[in-house]
Amino acid sequence: MQTADDRLIVALDVPNAVAGLELVERLGDAVSFYKIGLGMLTGGGLALARELKDELGKRVFLDMKLFDISATIEAAVRGLAQFDLDFLTVHGDPHVVRAAREGAAGSGLKILAVTILTSLDRADLDACLIKPGAIPDLVRERAARAFEAGADGVIASPQEVAAIRALPEAEGKLIVTPGIRPAGAAAGDQKRIATPAAAIAAGADHIVVGRPVWQADDPRAAAEAIVRELAQA
């Protein structure tokens, strides 16, 4: 019998809550942890999050990547914390992280800071006027500052996991890794990728997998294959 491994977070990057629930039903007990992102926000994403938690007993990662002034972040996170979710992403700027921690106070909601999006490379950062430097160095610096500001964890690509795990500030913190592609899967729009086993071996606590699961002919079989790989990592 297949047992879910909550190190695997399946991204419900589908158009709406109806499609999301259909996928969850197909995956059944093979998956225990789901990510709901901005793409589903207007398609009933929050309602789906509550159903996954309250009715199906799943864990939920709300991937909003919030960024605003401190007062707005604090208010937004306080409102989201009432839904008893597990993870929430905010941008890793220290003022954002501190405000999010205030908003989440008294709840079990973990605040995860985004370092640099896994779809970006150095050319993209240049276009955004981000300061010079190698991406691994910038990610490590942003991660350390986010931890100091109170983040419970960070989002980082597989290539930066080991360096972040080695930071003194990372002790007891979570590292959640998108950009995961099982062997043979298409990279899509991700530029800094790794296999599930490689990400866990490097020090990630959770991996996020979307298209390789929900675009598969048999999503459950795809998820089960990833769980088997994690068990061998």
Secondary structure, DSSP 4 states (H G I P E B T S, - for coil): -----TTEEEE--SSSHHHHHHHHHHHGGG--EEEEEGGGGGGTHHHHHHHHHHTT--EEEEEEEE-S-HHHHHHHHHHHHTT--SEEEEE--HHHHHHHHHHHTTS-PEEEEE-S-TT--HHHHHHTTPPSS-HHHHHHHHHHHHHHTT-SEEE--GGGHHHHHTSGGGTT-EEEE--B--TT---TT-SS-B-HHHHHHHT-SEEEE-HHHHTSSSHHHHHHHHHHHHHH-
